[in-house]
């Protein structure tokens, strides 16, 4: 079976029987069908949770040991990876080099189609080498069709170096799955507009990337309860959010939150530990370091010791 035949048989290229008369529908009819089709996406992603769980575990292990998370994709898939990577520093206070998004064709491809880039596996090798990919890293290849040569080439290169390789595809039995250590496949059904994978496929990819990055960061101590305690206050909105997070986490008033935040050099997590334990900022930082960045363990040191003991026992 040649590549053209494989592609024509894939779910992402199939005709949706509900929209064969798309051009005759009224606007409300079309939007209703589109909305109903979009409702299929969360269930499709939900069915893949066991594999997403394995992906999170693999990524967490690499980041915890000092590695990085590298997203790799072409077109919409690549743009979604770049977007998720770009959101990590302000949301989780991570270094910009910890989560990196690579797209076939480079930065210009974020706004303009770069013809042929996705068909060149060697370009993925070049792009990964340019950021110094190594065995310590986790590489997540994103390909709606599941056959993008750029992504497959990148995953093969990553695995050859010993890096963890995860694939995300929107076709069952995807080719890219055979080039990954952990393969995530979602079946959203045919697109409303035949072959337009920026629609349901893109939505499912965005949900999966949200799950991978958020779950990984929580596993690394970037949350206290459901609060993003490592938020980086780079503008007025985020500064206000940081103060609200401190208030929510500690129950203190806003003036106390602001004073602790300033003493902690603008680090909400340190301010929270200082308030909850009644210590100064340097001591709070030391507690966080001893607790590997987890607020809950920093404010209850015994739980941190128990956690370490469980890790050793495991």
C-alpha positions as CSV (number, residue, x, y, z in Angstrom):
1,X,0.0,0.0,0.0
2,X,1.6,3.3,-1.0
3,X,1.5,6.5,1.0
4,X,-1.3,8.1,-1.0
5,X,-3.5,5.2,-0.4
6,X,-2.7,5.1,3.3
7,X,-3.5,8.8,3.6
8,X,-6.8,8.5,1.7
9,X,-7.9,5.7,4.1
10,X,-7.0,7.7,7.2
11,X,-9.7,9.1,9.5
12,X,-8.4,12.6,9.3
13,X,-8.9,12.5,5.5
14,X,-12.3,10.7,5.4
15,X,-15.5,12.4,4.4
16,X,-17.9,13.2,7.2
17,X,-21.4,11.9,6.2
18,X,-23.1,14.6,8.3
19,X,-21.5,17.4,6.2
20,X,-21.6,16.1,2.6
21,X,-24.1,18.9,1.8
22,X,-22.1,21.5,3.8
23,X,-22.4,24.2,1.2
24,X,-26.2,24.0,1.2
25,X,-26.6,24.4,5.0
26,X,-27.8,27.5,6.7
27,X,-25.3,29.1,9.1
28,X,-27.2,27.8,12.2
29,X,-27.4,24.3,10.7
30,X,-23.7,24.3,9.9
31,X,-22.7,25.7,13.3
32,X,-24.9,23.2,15.1
33,X,-23.4,20.2,13.3
34,X,-19.9,21.6,13.9
35,X,-20.5,22.0,17.6
36,X,-22.0,18.5,17.8
37,X,-18.9,17.1,16.1
38,X,-16.6,19.0,18.4
39,X,-18.3,17.3,21.3
40,X,-16.7,14.0,20.2
41,X,-13.2,15.3,20.9
42,X,-13.1,15.1,24.8
43,X,-14.4,11.5,24.7
44,X,-11.7,10.6,22.1
45,X,-9.0,12.2,24.3
46,X,-10.5,10.5,27.4
47,X,-10.1,7.1,25.7
48,X,-6.4,7.8,25.4
49,X,-5.8,8.7,29.1
50,X,-3.8,5.5,29.8
51,X,-1.3,6.4,27.1
52,X,-1.3,10.1,28.1
53,X,-0.5,8.9,31.7
54,X,2.5,7.0,30.4
55,X,3.6,10.0,28.5
56,X,3.4,12.3,31.5
57,X,5.4,9.8,33.6
58,X,8.1,9.6,30.9
59,X,8.3,13.4,30.6
60,X,8.2,14.0,34.3
61,X,11.1,11.5,34.9
62,X,13.3,13.3,32.3
63,X,12.6,16.8,33.6
64,X,13.1,15.7,37.2
65,X,16.5,14.3,36.3
66,X,17.5,17.6,34.6
67,X,16.3,17.0,31.0
68,X,13.9,19.1,28.9
69,X,10.6,18.7,27.0
70,X,10.9,19.3,23.3
71,X,7.8,19.5,21.1
72,X,8.1,18.7,17.4
73,X,5.5,19.2,14.7
74,X,4.6,20.7,11.3
75,X,1.8,23.1,10.4
76,X,-1.0,23.3,13.0
77,X,0.5,20.6,15.0
78,X,3.8,22.4,15.3
79,X,2.1,25.7,16.1
80,X,0.2,24.1,19.0
81,X,3.5,22.7,20.4
82,X,5.2,26.1,20.2
83,X,2.1,27.7,21.9
84,X,2.2,25.2,24.8
85,X,5.9,25.7,25.2
86,X,5.6,29.5,25.2
87,X,2.9,29.3,28.0
88,X,5.1,27.4,30.4
89,X,7.4,30.2,31.6
90,X,4.6,32.6,32.7
91,X,2.4,29.9,34.0
92,X,4.9,27.8,35.9
93,X,7.9,30.0,36.3
94,X,10.1,27.7,34.2
95,X,13.2,28.7,32.3
96,X,12.4,29.3,28.6
97,X,14.8,26.6,27.7
98,X,13.0,23.9,29.7
99,X,10.1,23.4,27.3
100,X,10.8,24.1,23.7
101,X,8.5,24.0,20.6
102,X,10.1,23.2,17.2
103,X,8.1,23.6,14.0
104,X,9.0,22.4,10.5
105,X,10.2,25.5,8.6
106,X,11.3,27.5,11.6
107,X,9.7,30.6,13.1
108,X,8.4,31.8,9.8
109,X,6.2,28.7,9.7
110,X,4.2,30.0,12.7
111,X,2.4,32.5,10.4
112,X,3.2,31.3,6.9
113,X,3.0,27.9,5.3
114,X,6.5,26.6,4.4
115,X,6.0,24.2,1.5
116,X,7.9,20.9,1.7
117,X,9.3,21.4,5.2
118,X,7.1,18.7,6.8
119,X,8.3,16.2,4.2
120,X,12.0,16.5,5.2
121,X,13.0,14.3,8.1
122,X,16.5,15.6,8.0
123,X,15.2,19.1,8.9
124,X,13.9,17.7,12.2
125,X,17.4,16.2,12.9
126,X,18.9,19.6,12.2
127,X,16.4,21.4,14.4
128,X,16.8,19.0,17.3
129,X,20.6,19.2,17.1
130,X,20.4,23.0,17.0
131,X,18.9,22.9,20.5
132,X,21.3,20.2,21.7
133,X,18.9,17.3,22.0
134,X,20.4,14.5,24.2
135,X,19.5,11.4,26.1
136,X,18.3,13.4,29.1
137,X,15.4,14.9,27.1
138,X,11.8,13.9,26.2
139,X,10.7,14.6,22.6
140,X,7.0,14.8,21.9
141,X,6.2,14.4,18.1
142,X,2.8,15.8,17.1
143,X,1.3,14.7,13.8
144,X,-2.4,14.8,13.1
145,X,-2.2,12.4,10.1
146,X,0.3,10.3,12.0
147,X,2.7,10.1,9.0
148,X,4.5,13.4,8.9
149,X,8.1,12.7,7.8
150,X,9.5,15.6,9.8
151,X,8.1,14.2,13.0
152,X,9.0,10.6,12.3
153,X,12.6,11.7,11.5
154,X,12.8,13.7,14.7
155,X,11.5,10.9,16.8
156,X,13.9,8.4,15.2
157,X,16.8,10.8,15.9
158,X,15.7,11.3,19.5
159,X,15.4,7.6,20.2
160,X,18.8,6.9,18.6
161,X,20.3,9.4,21.2
162,X,18.5,7.7,24.1
163,X,15.9,10.5,24.6
164,X,12.3,9.5,25.5
165,X,10.0,9.7,22.5
166,X,6.3,10.3,22.6
167,X,4.0,10.5,19.6
168,X,0.6,12.2,19.3
169,X,-1.6,11.2,16.3
170,X,-5.2,11.5,15.3
171,X,-5.5,8.3,13.3
172,X,-5.6,4.7,14.8
173,X,-2.7,2.6,13.8
174,X,-0.6,5.6,12.9
175,X,2.8,5.2,11.3
176,X,4.4,7.6,13.8
177,X,3.3,5.4,16.7
178,X,5.9,2.8,15.6
179,X,8.6,5.4,16.0
180,X,7.8,6.3,19.7
181,X,8.3,4.8,23.1
182,X,4.8,6.0,24.1
183,X,2.2,6.4,21.4
184,X,-1.0,8.4,21.9
185,X,-3.7,8.0,19.3
186,X,-7.1,9.7,19.3
187,X,-9.9,9.0,16.9
188,X,-12.1,12.1,16.6
189,X,-13.9,10.9,13.5
190,X,-13.8,12.7,10.1
191,X,-13.5,16.5,10.1
192,X,-16.5,18.7,9.3
193,X,-14.4,20.2,6.5
194,X,-12.7,17.1,4.9
195,X,-9.0,17.0,5.8
196,X,-9.0,20.2,7.8
197,X,-7.0,18.9,10.8
198,X,-6.9,22.4,12.4
199,X,-10.4,21.5,13.5
200,X,-11.2,18.4,15.7
201,X,-7.6,17.0,15.3
202,X,-6.1,20.4,16.4
203,X,-8.5,20.6,19.3
204,X,-7.6,17.2,20.6
205,X,-3.9,17.9,20.2
206,X,-4.3,21.1,22.2
207,X,-6.1,19.2,25.0
208,X,-3.4,16.5,25.1
209,X,-0.6,19.0,25.2
210,X,-2.4,20.9,28.0
211,X,-2.6,17.6,29.9
212,X,1.0,16.6,29.4
213,X,2.5,20.0,30.3
214,X,0.1,20.8,33.2
215,X,0.3,17.3,34.8
216,X,4.0,17.2,34.4
217,X,4.5,20.6,36.1
218,X,2.2,19.6,38.9
219,X,4.3,16.5,39.4
220,X,7.3,18.8,39.7
221,X,5.8,20.9,42.5
222,X,4.6,23.8,40.3
223,X,1.1,23.9,42.0
224,X,-0.2,24.0,45.6
225,X,-3.7,22.7,45.5
226,X,-4.9,24.1,42.2
227,X,-3.0,27.3,42.5
228,X,-0.1,28.1,40.0
229,X,2.3,29.1,42.8
230,X,5.3,29.5,40.5
231,X,3.5,32.1,38.3
232,X,5.9,34.6,36.9
233,X,4.4,38.1,37.4
234,X,5.6,39.8,34.2
235,X,2.8,42.2,33.9
236,X,0.1,43.9,36.0
237,X,-2.5,41.2,35.5
238,X,0.0,38.5,36.6
239,X,1.1,40.6,39.5
240,X,-2.5,40.8,40.7
241,X,-2.9,37.1,40.2
242,X,0.3,36.3,42.2
243,X,-1.1,38.3,45.1
244,X,-4.5,36.6,44.9
245,X,-2.7,33.3,44.9
246,X,-0.9,34.1,48.1
247,X,-4.1,35.3,49.7
248,X,-6.0,32.2,48.6
249,X,-3.2,29.8,49.7
250,X,-2.7,31.3,53.1
251,X,-5.9,33.1,54.1
252,X,-3.9,36.3,54.8
253,X,-5.0,39.8,53.8
254,X,-3.7,41.5,50.7
255,X,-1.4,43.8,52.6
256,X,0.3,40.9,54.2
257,X,0.5,39.1,50.9
258,X,2.1,42.1,49.2
259,X,4.7,42.5,52.0
260,X,5.7,38.8,51.9
261,X,5.8,38.9,48.1
262,X,8.2,41.8,48.1
263,X,10.4,40.2,50.7
264,X,10.4,37.0,48.6
265,X,11.7,39.0,45.6
266,X,8.5,38.5,43.7
267,X,8.2,34.7,44.2
268,X,4.7,33.7,45.2
269,X,5.7,30.2,46.3
270,X,8.4,31.5,48.7
271,X,5.9,34.1,50.1
272,X,3.3,31.4,50.8
273,X,5.7,29.1,52.7
274,X,7.0,32.1,54.7
275,X,3.5,33.1,55.7
276,X,2.2,29.6,56.5
277,X,5.3,28.7,58.6
278,X,6.0,32.1,60.1
279,X,9.6,32.3,58.8
280,X,11.5,34.8,56.8
281,X,12.0,34.6,53.0
282,X,15.5,33.0,53.1
283,X,14.3,30.3,55.5
284,X,11.2,29.7,53.3
285,X,13.5,29.3,50.3
286,X,15.6,26.8,52.2
287,X,12.5,24.8,53.1
288,X,11.4,24.8,49.5
289,X,14.8,23.5,48.4
290,X,14.7,20.7,50.9
291,X,11.1,19.9,49.8
292,X,12.2,19.8,46.1
293,X,10.0,22.7,45.4
294,X,6.7,21.3,46.8
295,X,4.9,23.9,49.0
296,X,2.9,21.2,50.8
297,X,6.0,19.4,51.9
298,X,7.8,22.6,52.7
299,X,5.1,23.7,55.2
300,X,4.8,20.1,56.6
301,X,8.4,18.8,56.6
302,X,7.3,15.4,58.0
303,X,5.3,14.8,54.8
304,X,8.4,15.6,52.8
305,X,10.4,13.0,54.7
306,X,7.6,10.4,54.2
307,X,7.6,11.2,50.5
308,X,11.3,10.7,50.2
309,X,11.0,7.4,52.1
310,X,8.3,6.2,49.8
311,X,10.4,7.1,46.8
312,X,13.3,5.1,48.3
313,X,11.0,2.1,49.0
314,X,9.6,2.2,45.5
